[in-house]
Amino acid sequence: MASKHEKKIDKTEERIVAVEEAFGKTEQFIEKYQNIILIVIGVIIVIVLGFFGFKRYYLTPKEKDAQGQMFMAEKYFEQDSLKKALNGDGQYLGFLAIIDEYGITKSANLAHYYAGICYLKLGQYDEALKQLEKFSAGDMVVGPMAKGAMGDATMELKQVQKAADLYEEAAVMTKNEFTSPFFFMKAAMAYEELGNLEKALALYKRIKEEYPRSVEGREIDKYISLTQALLKKKLSFFDFRFDCFPSQSDNKNLRSKIVNQHAFSQDYILWHSGFCGSLVTKAC
């Protein structure tokens, strides 16, 4: 009867033989397909070197040129000279030309966002959506703002449910104290226009629970109280209209009128953190 020591030696020898057979098969495979393997390795090397060469000698200079052109376009954008920002001034390119000439650069990608906002402010909502849809968002703030701007354009096109969905997407893209409560608020107001007070209330409560220190969170109780009272009294909306553009967010002519939850005025003005609107209610 073989001892335990002898059994261990036999197993070790079996493993050595198995490894040798594996190496032998590998050797045979390499010998058989040597030319193909060398070609594949050569192609990979060419692709890698080509990529780094393309990036260094073509893309990087192209990016620098695009950034130089973007400087003036962005300056016109900040000055609200939207047509010059879009089309250029004859000396410097506008966002549209930058997109055409520097299409694969980061600057051209950002130009899609700027162009979308320009069209949004000019009231060309379909064009705004086309540009914003082409923008590839990677920034924690610009990404949600682009998605929210798509919501604004869609809202102007009277596609309220789609706008509400876009606002919610914008709110959860990057959770933070600025964009998340801001777009949850817009989504809630869109649901109010749809008459879906339950959904609006749920979003108001979410702002209160998740973002109590935000600008919206500090004012949210009055919206919760109002919506709860509307649900309780079974009031219906027959006209709700609001503008949500950042340029109108400091409208000092509008003031919040929060009335007793048991007695509402016929013409009711809401104003809060960039949201301005007119709400007219009547009892069912």
Residue, then its C-alpha position, 0 to 999 in steps of 0.5 A: m500500500a502506497s504511503k501518503h508521501e508517495k501519493k503526494i509525489d505522484k500528484t506533483e508529477e501529474r501536475i508537472v506533466a499537465v503544465e508541460e503539455a499545456f506549454g507544448k500546446t501553446e508552443q504549437f499554437i504560436e508556431k502554427y499562427q505565428n504570422i497572424i499573431l505578429i500581424v495582430i500585434g503590429v496592428i495594435i501597436v500602429i493603432v496605439l501610436g496613431f491615437f497618441g500621434f493624432k491626439r498630440y499633433y492634431l487634436t490638441p492644436k485644434e482644441k487650442d484654436a477652438q478655445g481661442q474662438m470660444f472666448m469671444a463667443e462666450k463674451y457675447f453670450e455673457q453680454d446677451s448678444l445672442k445672435k453674435a454669440l451664435n453666428g460670430d462677428g465677422q472676425y471671430l466664429g460663433f458657436l454654430a461655426i465652432i461646432d462645424e469646424y471643431g466638431i470633435t473637440k471639447s469646445a465644440n461639445l460645449a458650444h452645443y450647450y451654449a447654442g441651445i441656451c441662445y436659441l432658448k432665449l431667442g424663443q426658437y425652442d425646436e432649435a434649442l432642443k436640437q443643440l441641447e440633445k447633441f451636448s454630451a454632459g460630463d460636468m456636475v452642474v452643466g449637465p443638469m442645467a442642460k437637461g433642465a434647459m431642455g425641460d424649459a424648451t419643452m415646456e414652452l412647446k406645451q409638452v408639459q408632461k415631457a417637461a416634468d420628466l426632463y426636470e426630474e431627470a435633471a434633478v437626479m443627474t447629480k444630487n446637490e443642494f443647487t440643481s436638485p431642489f431647483f429642478f424638483m421645484k420646476a417639476a412640481m410646478a409642471y405637475e401642478e399645471l397638469g393638475n397632478l397635485e399629489k405628484a407635486l406635493a410628493l416632490y415638495k416633500r422630497i425637497k423638504e426631506e432631502y434638501p432642507r438647507s437649500v434656497e428652495g428647502r427654506e421656503i418649501d413649507k408654504y408650498i406644501s401647505l398650499t398644495q395640501a390645502l388645495l387637495k383638501k378643498k378639491l380646488s382645480f386649476f383652470d389657468f396656470r402660466f409661468d416663465c422659468f428663465p434664469s434672466q427673469s429670476d430676479n423679477k422684483n415686481l412679483r412677490s409671494k402671496i401666501v394666503n390662509q389655507h382656508a381662503f384663496s384669492q382668485d388671482y394668486i401670484l407665486w414667486h420663488s427662486g427663479f420661478c415666476g408665475s400666475l396661478v388662477t384657481k377656482a373651487c370645484 
